Amino acid sequence: MAQRVGGPILNQVIKIFSVLSVITLLGVVFIIIANDSKSNLAHTLEVESDIIEVFSILKDTERGQRGYLISGDSAYLVPYKNGVTFFKTRLARVKTKTLEDVDQQENIRQLDSLSRLKLEEMNEIINLYNSGQQQKAFNQLNTDVGLGLMNKIEVVINRMVNAERKAMRDNEDTYEYYYYALLFLLAFSIVLTLLLLFTFRRKLKPFLTKLEDANDRLKGLVIEKNKEINLRKKQERINDNLIKQLVNKNRELDHFAYIASHDLQEPFRTVENYITLFKEDYEEELSTGDAPQFFRFIDGAVIRMRNLINGLLQYSRIGRSGELTDVDLNVVINEIREDFDVRIQERKVVLTTGDLPTFKGYFFEIKRLLSNIIANAIKFVDNDVTPHINITAEDGEDDIIIKISDNGIGIDEAFHDKIFNMFNRLHSDSVYPGQGIGLAFCKKIMDLHHGEIYVESTKGKGSTFIMHFPKSTDHEEKTQ
């Protein structure tokens, strides 16, 4: 049975394939010829436009010459001089575009010869005018020599334009012929294909029945697969909601930190003002005993508290300074050098950099990130050691890696992660002053860029802070 049905079906397939192959081959040939005609048509239009422009430039040159002779204004020499240059350039372009046209090459040769005579004639008249022989220049201008040359040039130009227009009409006729032939071939192939498919379908009916059965089984599998997909999408929606909730919570925490630090400023200033008034009103009573020391403690606590509040306020503002821009790290480092100039001079800091890249980021946040790390590298160094800081960059496969190395006191491995937490200090304020928030700033700035920051360090042997900036990350819009 398979042989009795399969043989005719195979023969039918071969017939359909053969007919469609012939039709397709003819269609390809027609398309190639039509496209070639269309390309020639566009080329002809370009050449015609250039020829007309050549004549227009020559007339502009002549007008510039006449304007100068009549008015004596040298401003008219600008279009004249430009026209001489442009004319030669455009004529050379026409010559290049018509290299395969023998008749046009002869026309160009004549046009080149006549135009040279015309340009020499115009130049001679201008030279007479400039040498003080104005009347002789006008007499030569009023002769028929220049007009005769322009008439001859116009004849050549018209002959060239007419030749291009004839070629354009020929190309249009060829394009239309093969275009309509292609449409007819397409219609014929559609009708023939429908007839062959109708015949083919009758012989395929037994196989179509089996195909329908297989299709029903496939539908059952698709339904099961859709159930799995729906479950996965449901889980993705749950995950998206959780992410949105987390983002909102983070936004609320940032807002709370901003409000808290901002609102604490007023009562804190009140306390500070009353302490000042108290010291002024009771200066004599407070100048003896333990009172001066107590007030020094209070003043120190006030200063530390103000710095902590300002630090918290600045921390909450990270990511609000602007939009993503192209950040050139060389520019950033140069600005940091200027900002730290006094410290660099005092400590005789040796700050070296490699070839630093440019990438997308938040300029002021990145500047603050690098400033904090460089400031720590200057601060956490023994007094008898000259600070050496080296900044390098590596182009990774998926990210840009920035490394800042120093020769400071180093960090114990047990604190490599803790140093990025808010208000986490490893040293007393009397030894190394600070609020313990600089590296927390750095961590938040790297989170803003969807990057990573960590440290490699051994106590007493310096530190290397390493930052990974992703090359292509869809940064979330910053909240205001």
Secondary structure, DSSP 4 states (H G I P E B T S, - for coil): -HHHHHHHHHHHHHHHHHHHHHHHHHHHHHHHHHHHHHHHHHHHHHHHHHHHHHHHHHHHHHHHHHHHHHH--GGGHHHHHHHHHHHHHHHHHHHHHTTT-HHHHHHHHHHHHHHHHHHHHHHHHHHHHHTT-HHHHHHHHTSHHHHHHHHHHHHHHHHHHHHHHHHHHHHHHHHHHHHHHHHHHHHHHHHHHHHHHHHHHHHHHHHHHHHHHHHHHHHHHHHHHHHHHHHHHHHHHHHHHHHHHHHHHHHHHHHHHHHHHHHHHHHHHHHHHHHHHHHHHTTTGGGSTTHHHHHHHHHHHHHHHHHHHHHHHHHHTTT-S---EEEEHHHHHHHHHHHTHHHHHHHT-EEEE----EEEE-HHHHHHHHHHHHHHHHHSS-TTS--EEEEEEEE-SSEEEEEEEE-SS---GGGTTGGGSTT--SS-TTTS---S-HHHHHHHHHHHTT-EEEEEE-TTS-EEEEEEEESS--PPPPP-
